[in-house]
Amino acid sequence: MSNSGKNSKVKVISPMLAVADMDETLDFYASVLGFTVCMRSAQYSIIEKDGATVHFMKADDESVMKAVRGHTEIYIEVDDIGPLWQHVQAYRGQYKITELSERDYGMTEFHINDPNDCLIFVGQETRKPPGME
């Protein structure tokens, strides 16, 4: 078994998500979650916040979106969920948002669906889960 990959340090992992409407998607991540659009085109765009990036690819057709809607999730961990939680309240009529809750795995989080029905978990570690103290 090769050992060659063990010495490579991972610098960043960025999800690459298919989208139906690039402008609507970029507007959601910028206005609702506070990301900055750092590259924009009709076919491929990138957003960034605090060194974390998400890449978006325009879906070739509706069959792609039908396959991924409701089957894509990302987790965004933040250091202070309070201000973001307060900010997203203004979007309750527009997007499906769960209540803020403390989970048994040590995170306080809420969930929100983006315009492509990608479920976004936003969480802050509030305690170490059992067995990880």
N, CA, C and O atoms as a MOPAC input file, in Angstrom:
PM7 MOZYME 1SCF
protein

 N      0.83400 1    -1.17200 1     0.00000 1
 C      0.00000 1     0.00000 1     0.00000 1
 C      0.88600 1     1.24500 1     0.00000 1
 O      1.81800 1     1.35100 1     0.79700 1
 N      0.59500 1     2.16600 1    -0.88100 1
 C      1.39800 1     3.37700 1    -1.03300 1
 C      1.17100 1     4.34500 1     0.11600 1
 O      0.06400 1     4.44000 1     0.64700 1
 N      2.20300 1     5.05200 1     0.49400 1
 C      2.16700 1     6.02000 1     1.58100 1
 C      2.27700 1     7.44700 1     1.04000 1
 O      2.37600 1     8.39300 1     1.82100 1
 N      2.26200 1     7.61400 1    -0.29000 1
 C      2.60200 1     8.88100 1    -0.91100 1
 C      1.62600 1    10.02000 1    -0.58900 1
 O      2.05800 1    11.17200 1    -0.54900 1
 N      0.36500 1     9.76300 1    -0.36200 1
 C     -0.60400 1    10.81700 1    -0.11000 1
 C     -0.64000 1    11.32300 1     1.31500 1
 O     -1.23300 1    12.36900 1     1.57600 1
 N     -0.02700 1    10.61700 1     2.24000 1
 C     -0.09500 1    10.99000 1     3.65300 1
 C      0.60500 1    12.30200 1     3.96700 1
 O      0.23800 1    12.97500 1     4.93000 1
 N      1.59500 1    12.67900 1     3.18300 1
 C      2.35100 1    13.88300 1     3.46700 1
 C      1.78500 1    15.12700 1     2.80900 1
 O      2.31800 1    16.21800 1     3.01200 1
 N      0.72900 1    14.99800 1     2.03200 1
 C      0.10200 1    16.14300 1     1.38400 1
 C     -0.88800 1    16.78100 1     2.33700 1
 O     -1.82200 1    16.12900 1     2.80300 1
 N     -0.68400 1    18.05100 1     2.62600 1
 C     -1.56300 1    18.78300 1     3.53800 1
 C     -2.75900 1    19.34600 1     2.77200 1
 O     -2.58700 1    19.99600 1     1.74000 1
 N     -3.95100 1    19.10300 1     3.26600 1
 C     -5.15100 1    19.68100 1     2.66400 1
 C     -5.22500 1    21.13800 1     3.07000 1
 O     -5.20000 1    21.45400 1     4.25900 1
 N     -5.31400 1    22.02600 1     2.10100 1
 C     -5.39500 1    23.46100 1     2.37700 1
 C     -6.84600 1    23.92500 1     2.45900 1
 O     -7.21000 1    24.68300 1     3.35800 1
 N     -7.66400 1    23.47300 1     1.52900 1
 C     -9.06000 1    23.90800 1     1.46600 1
 C     -9.86900 1    22.81200 1     0.79600 1
 O     -9.38200 1    22.14600 1    -0.11700 1
 N    -11.09300 1    22.62300 1     1.24300 1
 C    -12.04700 1    21.78100 1     0.53000 1
 C    -13.22400 1    22.67100 1     0.18900 1
 O    -13.81100 1    23.30200 1     1.06900 1
 N    -13.57100 1    22.72300 1    -1.09200 1
 C    -14.66400 1    23.58400 1    -1.54100 1
 C    -15.72300 1    22.75900 1    -2.24600 1
 O    -15.43100 1    22.10200 1    -3.24500 1
 N    -16.95400 1    22.78300 1    -1.73900 1
 C    -18.01500 1    22.07400 1    -2.45700 1
 C    -18.25400 1    22.72600 1    -3.81400 1
 O    -18.08400 1    23.93500 1    -3.97000 1
 N    -18.64700 1    21.91600 1    -4.79000 1
 C    -18.99800 1    22.39400 1    -6.12600 1
 C    -20.44700 1    21.96600 1    -6.36000 1
 O    -20.74800 1    20.77600 1    -6.45600 1
 N    -21.33000 1    22.95000 1    -6.44800 1
 C    -22.76300 1    22.68200 1    -6.49000 1
 C    -23.37300 1    23.07600 1    -7.82800 1
 O    -23.03200 1    24.11700 1    -8.39000 1
 N    -24.26600 1    22.24800 1    -8.33000 1
 C    -25.02000 1    22.57000 1    -9.53900 1
 C    -26.13800 1    23.54200 1    -9.18200 1
 O    -26.77000 1    23.41200 1    -8.13300 1
 N    -26.38300 1    24.52000 1   -10.05800 1
 C    -27.41900 1    25.51500 1    -9.81100 1
 C    -28.29300 1    25.68900 1   -11.04500 1
 O    -27.84900 1    25.49900 1   -12.17700 1
 N    -29.54500 1    26.05500 1   -10.79600 1
 C    -30.47800 1    26.32200 1   -11.89200 1
 C    -30.33700 1    27.75700 1   -12.38100 1
 O    -30.31100 1    28.00200 1   -13.58700 1
 N    -30.24400 1    28.70700 1   -11.45200 1
 C    -30.18000 1    30.13100 1   -11.78200 1
 C    -28.98700 1    30.73200 1   -11.04500 1
 O    -29.01800 1    30.88200 1    -9.82400 1
 N    -27.94000 1    31.07500 1   -11.78600 1
 C    -26.70500 1    31.55300 1   -11.17300 1
 C    -26.93100 1    32.84700 1   -10.40000 1
 O    -26.48200 1    32.95800 1    -9.25900 1
 N    -27.61200 1    33.82600 1   -10.98600 1
 C    -27.80900 1    35.11300 1   -10.32000 1
 C    -28.60300 1    34.97200 1    -9.02700 1
 O    -28.25000 1    35.57400 1    -8.01300 1
 N    -29.66900 1    34.18300 1    -9.05600 1
 C    -30.47700 1    33.96300 1    -7.85200 1
 C    -29.65300 1    33.29000 1    -6.75200 1
 O    -29.76400 1    33.64600 1    -5.57900 1
 N    -28.83600 1    32.32500 1    -7.13600 1
 C    -27.99000 1    31.60700 1    -6.17600 1
 C    -26.96000 1    32.53700 1    -5.55400 1
 O    -26.79800 1    32.55300 1    -4.33400 1
 N    -26.26700 1    33.30700 1    -6.37300 1
 C    -25.25200 1    34.22200 1    -5.85900 1
 C    -25.86900 1    35.27900 1    -4.95700 1
 O    -25.28200 1    35.64100 1    -3.93800 1
 N    -27.04400 1    35.77800 1    -5.31800 1
 C    -27.72600 1    36.75800 1    -4.48200 1
 C    -28.06600 1    36.17400 1    -3.11300 1
 O    -27.89900 1    36.84900 1    -2.09600 1
 N    -28.54400 1    34.92400 1    -3.07400 1
 C    -28.85700 1    34.26300 1    -1.80800 1
 C    -27.62500 1    34.17300 1    -0.90900 1
 O    -27.66900 1    34.59900 1     0.24600 1
 N    -26.53500 1    33.62700 1    -1.42500 1
 C    -25.35100 1    33.43600 1    -0.59000 1
 C    -24.74300 1    34.76500 1    -0.14500 1
 O    -24.18800 1    34.85400 1     0.95000 1
 N    -24.84200 1    35.80000 1    -0.98500 1
 C    -24.30600 1    37.11400 1    -0.61600 1
 C    -25.21000 1    37.81500 1     0.38500 1
 O    -24.73900 1    38.25500 1     1.43300 1
 N    -26.49800 1    37.92600 1     0.08200 1
 C    -27.38000 1    38.71700 1     0.94700 1
 C    -27.79500 1    37.97800 1     2.20700 1
 O    -27.87500 1    38.59500 1     3.26900 1
 N    -28.05900 1    36.69500 1     2.13300 1
 C    -28.55100 1    35.94300 1     3.28600 1
 C    -27.41100 1    35.46200 1     4.17900 1
 O    -27.49700 1    35.58200 1     5.40100 1
 N    -26.34100 1    34.91800 1     3.58900 1
 C    -25.27700 1    34.31000 1     4.38000 1
 C    -23.98900 1    35.13100 1     4.42900 1
 O    -23.04600 1    34.74200 1     5.11900 1
 N    -23.92800 1    36.24700 1     3.71900 1
 C    -22.80300 1    37.15600 1     3.83900 1
 C    -21.54800 1    36.79800 1     3.06300 1
 O    -20.47100 1    37.30900 1     3.37200 1
 N    -21.65700 1    35.93300 1     2.06100 1
 C    -20.51100 1    35.60300 1     1.22500 1
 C    -20.26100 1    36.72500 1     0.21900 1
 O    -21.15100 1    37.52400 1    -0.07200 1
 N    -19.04400 1    36.77000 1    -0.30300 1
 C    -18.66600 1    37.71800 1    -1.35200 1
 C    -18.47800 1    36.94700 1    -2.64600 1
 O    -17.83200 1    35.89900 1    -2.66300 1
 N    -19.03500 1    37.45900 1    -3.71600 1
 C    -18.82800 1    36.84100 1    -5.02500 1
 C    -17.43500 1    37.24900 1    -5.49500 1
 O    -17.17300 1    38.43400 1    -5.70200 1
 N    -16.53800 1    36.27100 1    -5.66400 1
 C    -15.18000 1    36.60500 1    -6.08300 1
 C    -14.90300 1    36.21400 1    -7.52800 1
 O    -13.88900 1    36.62500 1    -8.09200 1
 N    -15.78200 1    35.43000 1    -8.13300 1
 C    -15.71500 1    35.15100 1    -9.56600 1
 C    -17.13100 1    34.89700 1   -10.04400 1
 O    -17.86200 1    34.10900 1    -9.44400 1
 N    -17.52200 1    35.56500 1   -11.12700 1
 C    -18.89300 1    35.41800 1   -11.61800 1
 C    -18.88500 1    35.24000 1   -13.12600 1
 O    -18.29300 1    36.02800 1   -13.86400 1
 N    -19.55600 1    34.19100 1   -13.56200 1
 C    -19.86300 1    34.02100 1   -14.98200 1
 C    -21.19000 1    33.27700 1   -15.06200 1
 O    -21.68500 1    32.76600 1   -14.05700 1
 N    -21.75200 1    33.22000 1   -16.23500 1
 C    -23.04700 1    32.54800 1   -16.40300 1
 C    -22.94600 1    31.05100 1   -16.14200 1
 O    -23.92800 1    30.42100 1   -15.75000 1
 N    -21.75300 1    30.47500 1   -16.35900 1
 C    -21.58200 1    29.02900 1   -16.23700 1
 C    -20.87600 1    28.56800 1   -14.97000 1
 O    -21.06400 1    27.43200 1   -14.53600 1
 N    -20.05300 1    29.44800 1   -14.36300 1
 C    -19.26000 1    29.02500 1   -13.20700 1
 C    -18.96700 1    30.23600 1   -12.34600 1
 O    -18.52600 1    31.26800 1   -12.85200 1
 N    -19.20600 1    30.12100 1   -11.05200 1
 C    -18.95800 1    31.22900 1   -10.13400 1
 C    -18.39900 1    30.69400 1    -8.82600 1
 O    -18.55300 1    29.51600 1    -8.50200 1
 N    -17.74500 1    31.58100 1    -8.07800 1
 C    -17.15900 1    31.22500 1    -6.79400 1
 C    -17.51200 1    32.30700 1    -5.78000 1
 O    -17.43500 1    33.50000 1    -6.07200 1
 N    -17.89700 1    31.87300 1    -4.59000 1
 C    -18.13200 1    32.79100 1    -3.48200 1
 C    -17.13500 1    32.49100 1    -2.38500 1
 O    -16.58700 1    31.39100 1    -2.31900 1
 N    -16.89500 1    33.48300 1    -1.51000 1
 C    -15.90400 1    33.32000 1    -0.45600 1
 C    -16.33000 1    34.08000 1     0.78400 1
 O    -16.94500 1    35.14400 1     0.70400 1
 N    -15.99000 1    33.51300 1     1.93600 1
 C    -16.16700 1    34.19400 1     3.21500 1
 C    -15.13700 1    33.61800 1     4.18100 1
 O    -15.10100 1    32.41000 1     4.41100 1
 N    -14.30900 1    34.48200 1     4.73900 1
 C    -13.31100 1    34.07900 1     5.73800 1
 C    -12.44100 1    32.91800 1     5.27800 1
 O    -12.08600 1    32.05400 1     6.08000 1
 N    -12.09400 1    32.89100 1     3.99400 1
 C    -11.23200 1    31.84900 1     3.45200 1
 C    -11.94700 1    30.59600 1     2.99200 1
 O    -11.32800 1    29.72900 1     2.37400 1
 N    -13.23800 1    30.47700 1     3.27700 1
 C    -14.02700 1    29.32700 1     2.81500 1
 C    -14.68700 1    29.68000 1     1.48400 1
 O    -15.20400 1    30.78500 1     1.32000 1
 N    -14.67100 1    28.75500 1     0.54400 1
 C    -15.26900 1    29.00700 1    -0.76200 1
 C    -16.28500 1    27.93400 1    -1.11900 1
 O    -16.21000 1    26.79500 1    -0.65800 1
 N    -17.23100 1    28.33000 1    -1.94900 1
 C    -18.18400 1    27.41200 1    -2.56600 1
 C    -18.17300 1    27.74700 1    -4.05200 1
 O    -18.21400 1    28.91700 1    -4.43300 1
 N    -18.11700 1    26.72200 1    -4.88100 1
 C    -18.11500 1    26.88800 1    -6.33300 1
 C    -19.48900 1    26.47000 1    -6.85400 1
 O    -20.09600 1    25.52500 1    -6.34800 1
 N    -19.96600 1    27.18000 1    -7.86400 1
 C    -21.26100 1    26.87300 1    -8.46800 1
 C    -21.09700 1    26.64900 1    -9.96200 1
 O    -20.41400 1    27.41000 1   -10.64700 1
 N    -21.73200 1    25.59700 1   -10.45400 1
 C    -21.73500 1    25.27700 1   -11.88000 1
 C    -23.17400 1    25.33600 1   -12.37300 1
 O    -24.07200 1    24.78100 1   -11.74000 1
 N    -23.39600 1    26.00400 1   -13.49900 1
 C    -24.73000 1    26.05500 1   -14.08400 1
 C    -25.09300 1    24.65600 1   -14.56600 1
 O    -24.34100 1    24.04100 1   -15.32200 1
 N    -26.24000 1    24.15800 1   -14.13200 1
 C    -26.68900 1    22.82500 1   -14.54900 1
 C    -26.96900 1    22.82100 1   -16.05400 1
 O    -27.50000 1    23.79200 1   -16.59200 1
 N    -26.61300 1    21.73000 1   -16.72700 1
 C    -26.83700 1    21.63900 1   -18.16900 1
 C    -28.30800 1    21.70700 1   -18.52900 1
 O    -28.68700 1    22.29400 1   -19.54200 1
 N    -29.12900 1    21.10000 1   -17.68900 1
 C    -30.57000 1    21.13100 1   -17.94800 1
 C    -31.32800 1    20.75900 1   -16.67200 1
 O    -30.71700 1    20.45600 1   -15.64700 1
 N    -32.62500 1    20.78200 1   -16.73800 1
 C    -33.46300 1    20.54200 1   -15.56500 1
 C    -33.29300 1    19.13000 1   -15.00500 1
 O    -33.54000 1    18.91200 1   -13.81800 1
 N    -32.88000 1    18.17100 1   -15.82600 1
 C    -32.70600 1    16.80600 1   -15.31700 1
 C    -31.60400 1    16.76000 1   -14.25900 1
 O    -31.69400 1    15.98000 1   -13.31000 1
 N    -30.57500 1    17.57900 1   -14.40700 1
 C    -29.50900 1    17.64200 1   -13.40800 1
 C    -30.08400 1    18.16700 1   -12.09600 1
 O    -29.83800 1    17.60000 1   -11.03200 1
 N    -30.85000 1    19.25100 1   -12.17900 1
 C    -31.42200 1    19.83400 1   -10.97300 1
 C    -32.41800 1    18.88600 1   -10.31600 1
 O    -32.49500 1    18.81400 1    -9.08900 1
 N    -33.17100 1    18.17100 1   -11.11900 1
 C    -34.12400 1    17.20100 1   -10.55800 1
 C    -33.38000 1    16.13700 1    -9.75100 1
 O    -33.88300 1    15.66200 1    -8.73200 1
 N    -32.19300 1    15.76700 1   -10.20300 1
 C    -31.40100 1    14.74400 1    -9.51200 1
 C    -30.78500 1    15.26500 1    -8.21300 1
 O    -30.62600 1    14.49400 1    -7.26700 1
 N    -30.43200 1    16.56000 1    -8.14200 1
 C    -29.73800 1    17.06000 1    -6.95800 1
 C    -30.63400 1    17.79100 1    -5.96700 1
 O    -30.28700 1    17.88300 1    -4.78900 1
 N    -31.77800 1    18.31200 1    -6.40900 1
 C    -32.65800 1    19.03600 1    -5.47700 1
 C    -33.07300 1    18.12000 1    -4.33300 1
 O    -33.58500 1    17.02200 1    -4.54800 1
 N    -32.84400 1    18.59200 1    -3.12700 1
 C    -33.20200 1    17.80600 1    -1.95200 1
 C    -32.20900 1    16.70800 1    -1.61400 1
 O    -32.41900 1    15.96000 1    -0.65900 1
 N    -31.12500 1    16.59900 1    -2.38500 1
 C    -30.12300 1    15.54700 1    -2.15100 1
 C    -28.72600 1    16.11600 1    -1.95800 1
 O    -27.74300 1    15.37800 1    -2.01700 1
 N    -28.62900 1    17.42300 1    -1.72800 1
 C    -27.33400 1    18.06100 1    -1.53600 1
 C    -27.36900 1    18.83400 1    -0.22900 1
 O    -28.31600 1    19.57400 1     0.04000 1
 N    -26.33200 1    18.66000 1     0.58300 1
 C    -26.25400 1    19.34700 1     1.87900 1
 C    -24.83300 1    19.83400 1     2.09500 1
 O    -23.87500 1    19.17900 1     1.68300 1
 N    -24.69800 1    20.99100 1     2.74400 1
 C    -23.38400 1    21.45700 1     3.17200 1
 C    -23.50200 1    21.94900 1     4.61000 1
 O    -24.57200 1    22.36400 1     5.05400 1
 N    -22.39200 1    21.89400 1     5.32200 1
 C    -22.35400 1    22.34900 1     6.71200 1
 C    -21.39300 1    23.52100 1     6.80000 1
 O    -20.24000 1    23.42200 1     6.37800 1
 N    -21.86700 1    24.62800 1     7.34800 1
 C    -21.03700 1    25.80300 1     7.56100 1
 C    -20.91700 1    25.99000 1     9.06100 1
 O    -21.90300 1    26.27800 1     9.73900 1
 N    -19.70300 1    25.82500 1     9.58100 1
 C    -19.48100 1    26.03500 1    11.01600 1
 C    -18.97000 1    27.45300 1    11.21800 1
 O    -18.03500 1    27.88900 1    10.54700 1
 N    -19.59000 1    28.16800 1    12.14700 1
 C    -19.21000 1    29.55000 1    12.44600 1
 C    -18.75600 1    29.64300 1    13.89700 1
 O    -19.00500 1    28.73600 1    14.69100 1
 N    -18.08500 1    30.74700 1    14.24100 1
 C    -17.60900 1    30.89800 1    15.61500 1
 C    -18.60100 1    31.64200 1    16.50200 1
 O    -18.49100 1    31.58600 1    17.72600 1
 N    -19.57200 1    32.34100 1    15.90100 1
 C    -20.58400 1    33.06800 1    16.67500 1
 C    -21.86500 1    33.09100 1    15.85900 1
 O    -22.02700 1    33.93700 1    14.97900 1
 N    -22.76500 1    32.17900 1    16.13900 1
 C    -23.96000 1    32.00600 1    15.32400 1
 C    -25.00900 1    33.10500 1    15.55000 1
 O    -25.86700 1    33.32300 1    14.69500 1
 N    -24.94300 1    33.79100 1    16.68500 1
 C    -25.96100 1    34.77000 1    17.04200 1
 C    -26.22400 1    35.84400 1    16.01100 1
 O    -27.37500 1    36.01200 1    15.60500 1
 N    -25.21300 1    36.58800 1    15.56100 1
 C    -25.45800 1    37.64800 1    14.58100 1
 C    -26.02700 1    37.13100 1    13.25800 1
 O    -26.91400 1    37.75800 1    12.67900 1
 N    -25.52400 1    35.99700 1    12.77900 1
 C    -26.04600 1    35.43700 1    11.52900 1
 C    -27.48300 1    34.96800 1    11.72400 1
 O    -28.31900 1    35.17100 1    10.84400 1
 N    -27.78100 1    34.35100 1    12.85200 1
 C    -29.13000 1    33.91000 1    13.16000 1
 C    -30.09800 1    35.10000 1    13.14200 1
 O    -31.18600 1    35.01400 1    12.57300 1
 N    -29.69800 1    36.19600 1    13.76300 1
 C    -30.54600 1    37.39900 1    13.76100 1
 C    -30.74700 1    37.91500 1    12.34000 1
 O    -31.85300 1    38.31300 1    11.97500 1
 N    -29.69000 1    37.91100 1    11.53900 1
 C    -29.75800 1    38.41800 1    10.16700 1
 C    -30.71900 1    37.60000 1     9.29700 1
 O    -31.49900 1    38.17400 1     8.53700 1
 N    -30.67100 1    36.26600 1     9.40100 1
 C    -31.50900 1    35.43800 1     8.51300 1
 C    -32.99500 1    35.53000 1     8.84600 1
 O    -33.82800 1    35.10600 1     8.04400 1
 N    -33.34300 1    36.07100 1    10.00200 1
 C    -34.76400 1    36.18900 1    10.35600 1
 C    -35.52800 1    37.02800 1     9.33100 1
 O    -36.71600 1    36.79900 1     9.10600 1
 N    -34.86100 1    37.98700 1     8.71600 1
 C    -35.50700 1    38.84000 1     7.71800 1
 C    -35.90900 1    38.05600 1     6.46900 1
 O    -36.68600 1    38.56000 1     5.65700 1
 N    -35.39700 1    36.83400 1     6.29900 1
 C    -35.65200 1    36.04300 1     5.09300 1
 C    -36.62100 1    34.88600 1     5.33000 1
 O    -36.78900 1    34.03500 1     4.45700 1
 N    -37.25500 1    34.84700 1     6.49600 1
 C    -38.16600 1    33.74000 1     6.82800 1
 C    -39.29500 1    33.57300 1     5.81200 1
 O    -39.69200 1    32.44200 1     5.53100 1
 N    -39.80900 1    34.63400 1     5.26900 1
 C    -40.88900 1    34.52600 1     4.28800 1
 C    -40.43600 1    34.02700 1     2.93400 1
 O    -41.24400 1    33.56100 1     2.13100 1
 N    -39.14000 1    34.12600 1     2.68100 1
 C    -38.57900 1    33.76300 1     1.39300 1
 C    -38.00200 1    32.35700 1     1.35600 1
 O    -38.10200 1    31.66800 1     0.34200 1
 N    -37.39900 1    31.93100 1     2.46100 1
 C    -36.68800 1    30.65800 1     2.50500 1
 C    -37.13600 1    29.83400 1     3.70200 1
 O    -37.55300 1    30.36800 1     4.72900 1
 N    -37.03800 1    28.52300 1     3.54300 1
 C    -37.36300 1    27.60400 1     4.63400 1
 C    -36.20000 1    27.61400 1     5.63300 1
 O    -35.07500 1    27.25000 1     5.29100 1
 N    -36.48500 1    28.03500 1     6.87200 1
 C    -35.46700 1    28.14700 1     7.91500 1
 C    -35.98400 1    27.45300 1     9.17400 1
 O    -37.09900 1    27.72600 1     9.61800 1
 N    -35.18600 1    26.56400 1     9.74700 1
 C    -35.58800 1    25.91500 1    10.99300 1
 C    -35.28800 1    26.84200 1    12.16900 1
 O    -34.62300 1    27.86700 1    12.01200 1
 N    -35.77700 1    26.47500 1    13.32600 1
 C    -35.44900 1    27.21300 1    14.54600 1
 C    -34.01900 1    26.88800 1    14.96500 1
 O    -33.49000 1    25.83200 1    14.62100 1
 N    -33.40700 1    27.79000 1    15.69900 1
 C    -32.08500 1    27.56500 1    16.26300 1
 C    -32.22500 1    26.54200 1    17.38100 1
 O    -33.07900 1    26.69400 1    18.25500 1
 N    -31.40100 1    25.50800 1    17.36600 1
 C    -31.51700 1    24.48500 1    18.40500 1
 C    -30.16000 1    23.88000 1    18.72900 1
 O    -29.26000 1    23.82600 1    17.89100 1
 N    -30.04300 1    23.41800 1    19.99800 1
 C    -28.82800 1    22.73500 1    20.42200 1
 C    -28.99500 1    21.25400 1    20.12100 1
 O    -29.97900 1    20.63300 1    20.52400 1
 N    -28.03000 1    20.69900 1    19.41200 1
 C    -28.09200 1    19.30600 1    18.98900 1
 C    -27.30100 1    18.43200 1    19.96600 1
 O    -26.39500 1    18.91900 1    20.64200 1
 N    -27.63900 1    17.15600 1    20.04000 1
 C    -26.97400 1    16.25700 1    20.98400 1
 C    -25.51900 1    15.98500 1    20.60500 1
 O    -24.77800 1    15.40500 1    21.40000 1
 N    -25.09700 1    16.39000 1    19.41000 1
 C    -23.69600 1    16.21000 1    19.01200 1
 C    -22.86500 1    17.46400 1    19.27100 1
 O    -21.77300 1    17.60100 1    18.71900 1
 N    -23.36700 1    18.38400 1    20.10800 1
 C    -22.56400 1    19.49800 1    20.59100 1
 C    -22.61100 1    20.77000 1    19.77200 1
 O    -21.83800 1    21.69600 1    20.02000 1
 N    -23.50600 1    20.83000 1    18.80000 1
 C    -23.61300 1    22.01700 1    17.96000 1
 C    -24.94500 1    22.71700 1    18.21500 1
 O    -25.96400 1    22.07200 1    18.46200 1
 N    -24.91800 1    24.04500 1    18.14900 1
 C    -26.14300 1    24.83300 1    18.10800 1
 C    -26.26300 1    25.28300 1    16.66400 1
 O    -25.33800 1    25.88500 1    16.12000 1
 N    -27.41600 1    24.99100 1    16.02900 1
 C    -27.50400 1    25.21200 1    14.59900 1
 C    -28.91300 1    25.52700 1    14.12700 1
 O    -29.90100 1    25.30800 1    14.82700 1
 N    -28.96200 1    26.05200 1    12.90900 1
 C    -30.21200 1    26.17900 1    12.17000 1
 C    -29.96200 1    25.66800 1    10.75900 1
 O    -28.81700 1    25.53600 1    10.32800 1
 N    -31.02800 1    25.38800 1    10.05900 1
 C    -30.94200 1    24.88400 1     8.69300 1
 C    -31.70900 1    25.84100 1     7.78900 1
 O    -32.74100 1    26.38700 1     8.18100 1
 N    -31.20500 1    26.03600 1     6.59200 1
 C    -31.86500 1    26.88200 1     5.61000 1
 C    -31.66600 1    26.25900 1     4.22500 1
 O    -30.59400 1    25.73200 1     3.92800 1
 N    -32.68100 1    26.31800 1     3.39600 1
 C    -32.58100 1    25.80000 1     2.03800 1
 C    -32.23200 1    26.93000 1     1.07600 1
 O    -32.85200 1    27.99300 1     1.10600 1
 N    -31.23900 1    26.69600 1     0.22600 1
 C    -30.90200 1    27.70200 1    -0.77900 1
 C    -31.88400 1    27.60100 1    -1.94800 1
 O    -32.72500 1    26.70200 1    -1.94800 1
 N    -31.81000 1    28.47700 1    -2.93300 1
 C    -32.77200 1    28.45500 1    -4.04700 1
 C    -32.75800 1    27.17100 1    -4.87400 1
 O    -33.69500 1    26.92300 1    -5.63300 1
 N    -31.72000 1    26.35500 1    -4.74400 1
 C    -31.62000 1    25.09800 1    -5.49400 1
 C    -32.01400 1    23.89700 1    -4.64000 1
 O    -31.79200 1    22.75000 1    -5.02800 1
 N    -32.59900 1    24.16800 1    -3.47200 1
 C    -33.02000 1    23.15700 1    -2.50500 1
 C    -31.84100 1    22.37300 1    -1.93100 1
 O    -31.97300 1    21.20300 1    -1.57300 1
 N    -30.68600 1    23.03800 1    -1.85100 1
 C    -29.54200 1    22.49700 1    -1.11300 1
 C    -29.77800 1    22.85200 1     0.34400 1
 O    -30.02000 1    24.01500 1     0.66700 1
 N    -29.71100 1    21.86800 1     1.22400 1
 C    -29.90800 1    22.10400 1     2.65400 1
 C    -28.59800 1    22.56000 1     3.27000 1
 O    -27.59100 1    21.85500 1     3.20400 1
 N    -28.61700 1    23.74100 1     3.86800 1
 C    -27.41800 1    24.29600 1     4.48400 1
 C    -27.59000 1    24.24200 1     5.99000 1
 O    -28.53200 1    24.81300 1     6.54100 1
 N    -26.67400 1    23.55100 1     6.64900 1
 C    -26.61200 1    23.52300 1     8.10200 1
 C    -25.65700 1    24.64000 1     8.50400 1
 O    -24.54200 1    24.70600 1     7.98700 1
 N    -26.06400 1    25.50900 1     9.40300 1
 C    -25.18100 1    26.53500 1     9.93500 1
 C    -25.08300 1    26.26800 1    11.42500 1
 O    -26.09600 1    26.27000 1    12.12400 1
 N    -23.86200 1    26.03400 1    11.92400 1
 C    -23.72700 1    25.64000 1    13.31800 1
 C    -22.51200 1    26.22400 1    14.00100 1
 O    -21.53800 1    26.63300 1    13.37000 1
 N    -22.61200 1    26.24600 1    15.32300 1
 C    -21.52700 1    26.67300 1    16.19300 1
 C    -21.34700 1    25.60100 1    17.25200 1
 O    -22.32200 1    25.12700 1    17.83600 1
 N    -20.09800 1    25.21800 1    17.50100 1
 C    -19.83800 1    24.24500 1    18.55700 1
 C    -20.13500 1    24.90300 1    19.90600 1
 O    -19.58000 1    25.95200 1    20.23100 1
 N    -21.01400 1    24.27500 1    20.67900 1
 C    -21.38100 1    24.82200 1    21.98000 1
 C    -20.94400 1    23.92700 1    23.12500 1
 O    -20.90300 1    24.35500 1    24.27900 1
 N    -20.62100 1    22.69300 1    22.80600 1
 C    -20.07200 1    21.79300 1    23.81200 1
 C    -19.48400 1    20.59400 1    23.06900 1
 O    -19.85900 1    20.30600 1    21.93300 1
 N    -18.57800 1    19.91800 1    23.71600 1
 C    -17.99500 1    18.71600 1    23.12200 1
 C    -19.00400 1    17.58000 1    23.22000 1
 O    -19.59000 1    17.36500 1    24.28100 1
 N    -19.21600 1    16.85100 1    22.12800 1
 C    -20.13700 1    15.70800 1    22.20300 1
 C    -19.59600 1    14.62300 1    23.10700 1
 O    -18.38500 1    14.54400 1    23.31500 1
 N    -20.47400 1    13.77400 1    23.65500 1
 C    -20.03500 1    12.68700 1    24.53700 1
 C    -18.95400 1    11.84200 1    23.84200 1
 O    -19.06700 1    11.49200 1    22.66800 1
 N    -17.92100 1    11.53500 1    24.60000 1
 C    -16.83600 1    10.71800 1    24.07800 1
 C    -15.73700 1    11.51000 1    23.40500 1
 O    -14.71200 1    10.93900 1    23.03400 1
 N    -15.92400 1    12.83000 1    23.23400 1
 C    -14.91600 1    13.64400 1    22.56800 1
 C    -14.34700 1    14.71800 1    23.49600 1
 O    -13.68400 1    15.64400 1    23.02800 1
 N    -14.59500 1    14.61100 1    24.80100 1
 C    -14.08900 1    15.61900 1    25.74300 1
 C    -12.59200 1    15.56900 1    25.81100 1
 O    -11.98100 1    16.34100 1    26.55000 1

